[in-house]
Amino acid sequence: MVNTKKYCIMLVIMALLIGGISYAPVSANAAPNLAYGRPVTVSSTESASYPGSSAVDANGNTRWSSVASDQQYMIVDLGSSQQISNVILKWAAAYAKSYQIQVSNDNSKWLTVYSNYNSTGGTSSISFAPTKARYVKMYAFSRATTGGYSLYEFEIYGSAEKVGVLDYLKSISGKSTVLGIHNREPNANPAVQTNQLHSITGRYPALWSGDFLFSSSDVSNRWTMINEAKKQWDNGAIVNIMLHVVPPTQSEPGNWDGGVVSKLSDAQWNDLITDGGTLNRVWKARLDTYAQYLQYLKDNNVTVLFRPFHEMNQGVFWWGGRSGPSGTAALYRLTHDYMVNTKGLTNLVWVWDMQDLDLNWSAYNPGSNYFDVFALDVYNPDGFTTVKYNTALSVANGKPIAIGECDKLPTPTQLAEQPRWAFAMSWAELTFSSNTNDQIKALYNSSNTVTRDLLPSLK
């Protein structure tokens, strides 16, 4: 009697030996190697015997080899934009001492997701923050030997899981910076500056920002703004929302001068931050109104970077300029507790925001349990100084830091020197009056900035 199982195994082995059966690679990752058999572009080949395709054939006996020169690369085209988070490089004896992994969706703007300046060759399993990309590049710029570069395999693996916004910002801190823009009035057209930026760069910012605002027209168009927030999220952007609103001593809608820009007396302030006070009850009723919009976003699974009090050290605003535990920070804590504990808005990532008027930011710290991101608005003409950057890192105490607003954009070089800025948001129309189109394009095409096309799937 024939042992059927052994016979079938024997047939499979024979077929493999004579090349009669093709097979897809199996990885310890228990996920498909997205690079397998995909088109490859290389900067050079040592000879026709070592083509780029040999690095994506799942055959450990074939390899790609470049000419003996430092600046070399291999690009794998995945065929469509896919979320990836892991690369495996299997080097031959001629390996790269220094190299980067870069990703792109258009083979033009490249984002550096990994750098190694002291490689020892062998097999390198590389993990990085999930990102969407069609093209994946190994860019080598320093050889370990006198020969070129040689790879047995270049494997790429995906990630189907969605990433939380805060977790994503933490994961890119020190590596790359999300670019965003605020969309100023009117709320009737809440993507006007986002679209203007796209018309200049051909890219959408990764972060869209809107505001509840205060004027009659803008208040009546709050749902238009909220619907735009959902649309931007659905299109893959991070959402940021602020409150430039009138004080609880006035009813909505209101004015900028004498409203948003006004001052409460000390007695009014104490009434506002005291539970059960008249203004305290009015403010909570106002928060009930704002919460309806934010609840809609929660119901639609939209995470919101929420900045309730813009530039807390800026005394021209009714909420700002009051240092110490009973000052602006107390109103921030009150608002946080009401929105989270009473209204159940767990979709908010809380942003504590200051302006670069001085460096005394710790006097407005609401407490480590009350903020997720520290943001600095940079408007002082001295710009993005090292002392501001280091002070931001200090007050954030390990949490992500961000450029909450700016008129003059940071340059790619400045972001490389200050890599912990998790996002940088320019202010609406000032983006275009304070920067040339070429400066904007340079930043949006930089390899250390994230535009919307490169964001992962968010939750």
C-alpha positions as CSV (number, residue, x, y, z in Angstrom):
1,M,0.0,0.0,0.0
2,V,1.3,3.4,-1.0
3,N,1.9,6.0,1.8
4,T,0.0,8.9,0.2
5,K,1.3,11.6,2.5
6,K,5.0,10.6,2.0
7,Y,4.4,10.3,-1.8
8,C,2.9,13.8,-2.0
9,I,5.8,15.3,0.0
10,M,8.2,13.6,-2.3
11,L,6.6,15.0,-5.4
12,V,6.7,18.5,-3.9
13,I,10.4,18.3,-3.1
14,M,11.2,17.0,-6.6
15,A,9.2,19.8,-8.2
16,L,11.0,22.4,-6.2
17,L,14.4,20.9,-7.1
18,I,13.6,21.1,-10.8
19,G,12.0,24.5,-10.6
20,G,8.5,23.3,-11.5
21,I,6.7,25.1,-8.6
22,S,6.9,28.8,-7.8
23,Y,6.4,29.9,-4.3
24,A,5.9,33.1,-2.3
25,P,8.3,33.7,0.5
26,V,7.3,32.9,4.1
27,S,8.6,35.2,6.8
28,A,8.9,34.8,10.5
29,N,6.8,38.0,10.6
30,A,3.7,35.9,9.6
31,A,2.9,38.6,7.1
32,P,3.5,38.9,3.4
33,N,6.7,40.4,2.2
34,L,5.3,43.4,0.2
35,A,8.5,43.7,-1.8
36,Y,8.5,40.2,-3.2
37,G,8.7,40.4,-7.0
38,R,8.0,44.1,-7.1
39,P,9.6,46.5,-9.6
40,V,13.0,47.8,-8.5
41,T,15.0,50.9,-9.5
42,V,18.7,51.0,-8.5
43,S,21.3,53.7,-8.8
44,S,23.8,51.3,-10.4
45,T,24.7,47.6,-10.7
46,E,28.2,46.1,-10.5
47,S,27.3,43.9,-13.6
48,A,24.3,42.3,-15.2
49,S,24.8,39.3,-12.9
50,Y,23.7,41.3,-9.9
51,P,20.5,43.2,-10.8
52,G,18.2,45.0,-8.4
53,S,15.5,42.4,-8.9
54,S,17.7,39.8,-7.1
55,A,17.1,41.6,-3.8
56,V,13.3,41.1,-4.0
57,D,13.2,37.5,-5.3
58,A,13.1,35.7,-1.9
59,N,16.2,33.7,-2.9
60,G,19.0,34.0,-0.4
61,N,21.6,33.0,-2.9
62,T,21.1,35.9,-5.3
63,R,22.0,39.5,-4.7
64,W,22.1,43.1,-5.9
65,S,25.5,44.7,-6.1
66,S,26.2,48.4,-6.9
67,V,29.4,49.9,-8.3
68,A,32.1,50.8,-5.8
69,S,30.9,54.3,-4.9
70,D,29.3,55.8,-1.8
71,Q,26.0,57.4,-3.0
72,Q,23.8,54.5,-4.0
73,Y,20.2,53.5,-3.6
74,M,17.5,50.9,-4.2
75,I,13.8,51.8,-4.6
76,V,11.0,49.2,-4.4
77,D,7.7,50.2,-6.0
78,L,4.9,48.5,-4.0
79,G,2.4,49.4,-6.7
80,S,0.0,51.3,-4.5
81,S,0.1,53.2,-1.2
82,Q,0.2,50.8,1.7
83,Q,0.8,51.2,5.4
84,I,4.2,49.9,6.3
85,S,6.2,49.7,9.5
86,N,9.0,47.2,9.1
87,V,11.9,46.6,6.7
88,I,14.5,43.7,6.7
89,L,17.8,44.1,5.0
90,K,20.0,41.1,4.5
91,W,23.5,42.4,3.6
92,A,26.2,40.6,1.8
93,A,29.9,41.1,2.9
94,A,29.8,44.5,1.1
95,Y,27.4,46.4,3.3
96,A,26.6,50.0,4.1
97,K,28.1,51.5,7.2
98,S,25.7,54.4,7.0
99,Y,22.3,54.4,5.3
100,Q,18.7,55.5,5.6
101,I,15.2,54.1,4.9
102,Q,13.0,56.6,3.1
103,V,9.4,56.4,1.9
104,S,7.4,58.2,-0.7
105,N,4.0,58.2,-2.4
106,D,5.0,60.0,-5.6
107,N,8.7,59.1,-6.0
108,S,9.4,62.8,-5.4
109,K,9.0,63.8,-1.7
110,W,10.9,61.4,0.5
111,L,10.4,61.0,4.2
112,T,13.3,59.5,6.2
113,V,11.8,56.9,8.6
114,Y,15.0,55.3,9.8
115,S,18.7,56.2,9.9
116,N,21.7,54.1,10.8
117,Y,25.2,55.7,11.0
118,N,27.1,52.7,12.4
119,S,25.7,49.6,10.8
120,T,27.5,46.3,11.2
121,G,25.9,44.5,8.3
122,G,24.3,41.1,8.5
123,T,20.6,41.0,8.8
124,S,18.9,44.2,10.0
125,S,15.2,44.1,11.2
126,I,14.1,47.7,11.2
127,S,10.9,49.0,12.7
128,F,9.5,52.6,12.4
129,A,6.4,54.6,13.0
130,P,3.6,53.3,10.6
131,T,3.4,55.3,7.5
132,K,1.6,55.1,4.1
133,A,3.9,54.7,1.2
134,R,4.1,53.3,-2.3
135,Y,7.9,53.6,-2.8
136,V,10.5,52.5,-0.3
137,K,14.1,53.4,-0.7
138,M,17.3,52.1,0.9
139,Y,19.7,55.1,0.5
140,A,23.3,54.2,1.3
141,F,25.9,56.9,1.7
142,S,28.9,55.4,3.4
143,R,30.5,52.0,2.5
144,A,32.0,49.6,5.0
145,T,34.3,48.0,2.4
146,T,36.2,49.1,-0.7
147,G,33.5,47.4,-2.8
148,G,30.0,48.7,-3.5
149,Y,26.9,47.8,-1.6
150,S,25.4,44.3,-1.8
151,L,22.0,43.1,-0.6
152,Y,20.7,39.5,-0.7
153,E,17.2,40.6,0.3
154,F,15.2,43.8,0.8
155,E,12.0,42.8,2.5
156,I,9.1,45.2,3.4
157,Y,6.2,44.5,5.8
158,G,2.9,46.2,6.4
159,S,0.8,47.1,9.4
160,A,-3.0,46.9,9.2
161,E,-3.5,48.4,12.7
162,K,-4.7,51.9,13.1
163,V,-2.5,54.2,15.2
164,G,-3.7,56.6,17.9
165,V,-2.9,60.3,17.2
166,L,-1.0,60.8,20.4
167,D,0.9,57.5,20.0
168,Y,1.9,58.5,16.5
169,L,3.1,61.9,17.6
170,K,5.2,60.2,20.3
171,S,6.6,57.7,17.9
172,I,7.9,60.4,15.4
173,S,9.3,62.7,18.1
174,G,13.0,63.2,17.3
175,K,12.6,61.9,13.8
176,S,10.2,63.9,11.8
177,T,7.6,66.8,12.1
178,V,4.0,66.8,11.0
179,L,3.1,69.9,9.0
180,G,-0.2,71.7,9.5
181,I,-2.0,74.9,8.9
182,H,-4.8,76.8,10.7
183,N,-7.9,77.8,8.8
184,R,-8.9,81.2,10.0
185,E,-12.2,82.9,9.3
186,P,-14.6,82.4,7.7
187,N,-16.1,79.2,9.2
188,A,-18.3,79.2,6.1
189,N,-15.1,78.2,4.2
190,P,-13.2,76.2,6.8
191,A,-10.5,74.8,4.5
192,V,-9.5,78.0,2.6
193,Q,-5.9,78.1,3.8
194,T,-5.5,74.3,3.5
195,N,-6.5,74.4,-0.1
196,Q,-4.3,77.5,-0.8
197,L,-1.3,75.6,0.5
198,H,-2.2,72.6,-1.6
199,S,-2.3,74.8,-4.7
200,I,1.2,76.0,-4.0
201,T,2.9,72.7,-3.0
202,G,0.7,70.0,-4.6
203,R,0.5,68.5,-1.1
204,Y,-2.0,68.6,1.7
205,P,-0.8,69.5,5.2
206,A,-1.0,66.5,7.6
207,L,-2.8,68.6,10.2
208,W,-6.0,70.7,9.6
209,S,-7.0,73.2,12.2
210,G,-10.3,75.0,12.8
211,D,-11.9,77.2,15.5
212,F,-15.3,77.7,17.1
213,L,-14.9,81.5,16.9
214,F,-17.0,84.3,18.0
215,S,-18.7,86.4,15.3
216,S,-22.3,86.0,14.2
217,S,-21.4,84.5,10.9
218,D,-18.8,82.1,12.3
219,V,-21.0,80.9,15.2
220,S,-23.8,80.2,12.7
221,N,-21.3,78.1,10.6
222,R,-19.9,76.0,13.4
223,W,-21.4,72.9,12.0
224,T,-19.8,73.7,8.7
225,M,-16.4,73.8,10.5
226,I,-17.2,70.6,12.4
227,N,-18.3,68.8,9.2
228,E,-15.0,69.9,7.6
229,A,-13.1,68.5,10.5
230,K,-14.8,65.1,9.9
231,K,-14.1,65.4,6.2
232,Q,-10.4,66.2,6.8
233,W,-10.1,63.2,9.2
234,D,-11.8,60.9,6.7
235,N,-9.3,62.1,4.1
236,G,-6.4,61.1,6.5
237,A,-5.5,64.3,8.3
238,I,-5.0,65.0,12.0
239,V,-7.6,67.5,13.3
240,N,-6.9,70.4,15.7
241,I,-9.7,72.6,17.1
242,M,-9.4,75.8,19.2
243,L,-11.7,78.2,21.2
244,H,-11.3,81.9,20.3
245,V,-14.6,82.7,22.1
246,V,-16.1,85.5,24.1
247,P,-16.0,85.4,28.0
248,P,-18.8,84.0,30.1
249,T,-19.7,87.6,31.0
250,Q,-21.1,88.0,27.5
251,S,-23.4,86.0,25.3
252,E,-22.5,84.5,22.0
253,P,-22.0,85.7,19.3
254,G,-19.7,88.5,20.2
255,N,-16.8,90.6,19.1
256,W,-13.0,90.4,18.9
257,D,-12.3,93.8,20.6
258,G,-14.1,94.0,23.9
259,G,-14.9,90.3,23.7
260,V,-12.2,87.8,22.9
261,V,-9.8,90.7,23.7
262,S,-11.0,91.8,27.1
263,K,-10.3,91.4,30.8
264,L,-12.2,90.0,33.7
265,S,-11.9,91.6,37.1
266,D,-10.3,89.6,39.9
267,A,-13.7,89.1,41.5
268,Q,-15.2,87.8,38.2
269,W,-12.2,85.5,37.7
270,N,-12.6,84.0,41.2
271,D,-16.3,83.5,40.5
272,L,-15.5,81.8,37.2
273,I,-13.0,79.2,38.7
274,T,-15.1,78.6,41.9
275,D,-17.4,75.6,41.6
276,G,-21.0,76.8,41.9
277,G,-20.1,80.5,41.1
278,T,-22.4,82.4,38.7
279,L,-19.8,82.7,35.9
280,N,-18.7,79.1,36.7
281,R,-22.2,77.9,35.9
282,V,-22.4,80.1,32.8
283,W,-19.1,78.7,31.5
284,K,-20.1,75.1,32.1
285,A,-23.3,75.8,30.1
286,R,-21.2,77.2,27.3
287,L,-19.1,74.0,27.5
288,D,-22.3,72.0,27.1
289,T,-22.8,73.7,23.8
290,Y,-19.2,73.1,22.5
291,A,-19.5,69.5,23.8
292,Q,-22.3,68.8,21.4
293,Y,-20.1,69.4,18.4
294,L,-17.2,67.4,19.9
295,Q,-19.5,64.6,20.8
296,Y,-20.5,64.4,17.1
297,L,-16.8,64.0,16.2
298,K,-16.4,61.3,18.9
299,D,-19.5,59.5,17.6
300,N,-17.7,59.5,14.2
301,N,-14.4,58.2,15.7
302,V,-12.6,61.5,15.1
303,T,-9.7,62.2,17.5
304,V,-9.2,65.9,18.1
305,L,-6.2,67.8,19.2
306,F,-8.1,70.2,21.5
307,R,-6.5,73.6,22.5
308,P,-9.1,75.4,24.6
309,F,-7.0,78.3,25.7
310,H,-4.8,79.8,23.0
311,E,-1.5,81.4,24.3
312,M,-2.3,81.1,28.0
313,N,0.4,83.7,28.9
314,Q,-0.9,86.3,26.5
315,G,-2.7,88.8,28.7
316,V,-4.7,90.5,25.9
317,F,-7.2,87.6,25.9
318,W,-9.8,87.4,28.6
319,W,-8.6,84.0,29.8
320,G,-4.8,84.7,29.6
321,G,-2.0,86.3,31.4
322,R,-2.9,85.0,34.9
323,S,0.0,83.0,36.3
324,G,0.0,80.6,39.2
325,P,-2.3,77.8,40.4
326,S,-5.4,80.0,40.6
327,G,-4.8,81.6,37.3
328,T,-5.3,80.6,33.7
329,A,-4.2,77.0,34.5
330,A,-7.1,76.7,36.9
331,L,-9.6,77.5,34.1
332,Y,-7.8,75.0,31.9
333,R,-8.1,72.3,34.6
334,L,-11.8,73.1,35.2
335,T,-12.5,72.9,31.5
336,H,-10.6,69.6,31.1
337,D,-12.4,67.9,34.0
338,Y,-15.8,69.0,32.8
339,M,-15.3,68.0,29.2
340,V,-13.7,64.6,30.1
341,N,-15.3,63.6,33.4
342,T,-18.8,65.1,33.0
343,K,-19.2,65.1,29.2
344,G,-17.3,61.9,28.5
345,L,-15.2,63.4,25.7
346,T,-12.4,60.8,25.6
347,N,-11.6,61.6,22.0
348,L,-9.7,64.8,22.9
349,V,-5.9,65.1,23.0
350,W,-5.2,68.1,25.2
351,V,-2.8,70.8,24.1
352,W,-1.3,73.2,26.6
353,D,-0.3,76.3,24.5
354,M,2.0,79.2,25.3
355,Q,3.5,82.1,23.3
356,D,7.2,83.0,23.1
357,L,6.6,86.3,24.9
358,D,9.0,85.1,27.6
359,L,10.3,81.8,29.0
360,N,8.2,81.7,32.2
361,W,6.0,78.9,30.9
362,S,6.0,76.7,34.0
363,A,3.9,79.4,35.8
364,Y,1.0,78.3,33.5
365,N,1.5,74.6,33.7
366,P,-1.9,73.0,34.4
367,G,-0.3,69.8,35.7
368,S,1.1,66.7,34.0
369,N,-2.3,64.9,34.2
370,Y,-4.0,67.7,32.3
371,F,-2.1,68.0,29.0
372,D,-0.8,65.6,26.4
373,V,1.1,67.9,24.2
374,F,3.0,71.2,24.9
375,A,2.7,73.7,22.1
376,L,4.6,76.9,21.7
377,D,3.5,79.7,19.4
378,V,6.5,81.3,17.8
379,Y,6.0,84.9,16.8
380,N,9.0,86.7,18.3
381,P,11.4,87.9,15.6
382,D,14.2,85.9,17.0
383,G,12.4,82.8,15.8
384,F,13.2,79.2,16.6
385,T,16.0,79.6,19.1
386,T,17.8,76.8,20.9
387,V,16.8,78.2,24.3
388,K,13.0,78.1,23.4
389,Y,13.4,74.5,22.2
390,N,15.2,73.4,25.3
391,T,12.7,75.2,27.6
392,A,9.9,73.5,25.8
393,L,11.5,70.1,26.3
394,S,11.9,70.9,30.0
395,V,8.4,72.0,30.7
396,A,6.9,69.2,28.7
397,N,8.9,66.7,30.8
398,G,9.0,63.9,28.3
399,K,5.7,64.6,26.5
400,P,5.6,65.6,22.8
401,I,6.3,69.3,22.0
402,A,5.0,71.2,19.0
403,I,5.0,74.5,17.3
404,G,1.4,75.4,18.0
405,E,1.5,78.4,15.6
406,C,4.0,80.5,13.7
407,D,4.1,83.1,10.9
408,K,7.6,82.4,9.6
409,L,7.9,78.6,9.0
410,P,10.9,76.7,10.3
411,T,13.3,75.5,7.7
412,P,14.2,71.8,7.2
413,T,17.6,72.5,8.7
414,Q,16.1,74.1,11.8
415,L,13.8,71.0,12.2
416,A,16.8,68.8,11.8
417,E,18.6,70.7,14.6
418,Q,15.4,70.7,16.8
419,P,13.9,67.2,15.9
420,R,11.6,66.9,18.8
421,W,8.9,69.2,17.4
422,A,6.2,66.7,16.7
423,F,4.1,69.1,14.6
424,A,4.5,72.6,13.3
425,M,1.3,74.5,12.4
426,S,1.5,77.8,10.6
427,W,-1.2,80.5,11.1
428,A,-3.6,80.8,8.2
429,E,-2.9,83.8,6.0
430,L,0.4,84.6,7.7
431,T,1.8,81.4,6.1
432,F,1.7,83.1,2.7
433,S,2.6,86.7,3.7
434,S,5.6,85.6,5.8
435,N,7.1,82.9,3.6
436,T,7.8,82.7,-0.2
437,N,6.3,80.0,-2.2
438,D,9.8,78.5,-2.7
439,Q,10.3,78.4,1.1
440,I,7.0,76.7,1.6
441,K,7.7,74.1,-1.1
442,A,11.1,73.4,0.4
443,L,9.6,72.6,3.8
444,Y,6.7,70.5,2.4
445,N,9.1,68.5,0.2
446,S,11.7,67.9,2.9
447,S,12.7,64.4,4.0
448,N,12.0,65.2,7.7
449,T,8.5,66.5,7.4
450,V,5.2,64.6,7.2
451,T,2.4,65.7,4.8
452,R,-1.0,64.1,4.7
453,D,-0.2,61.5,2.1
454,L,2.4,60.0,4.5
455,L,0.3,59.7,7.6
456,P,-0.7,56.2,8.8
457,S,-4.3,55.1,9.3
458,L,-5.3,56.9,12.5
459,K,-7.7,56.1,15.3
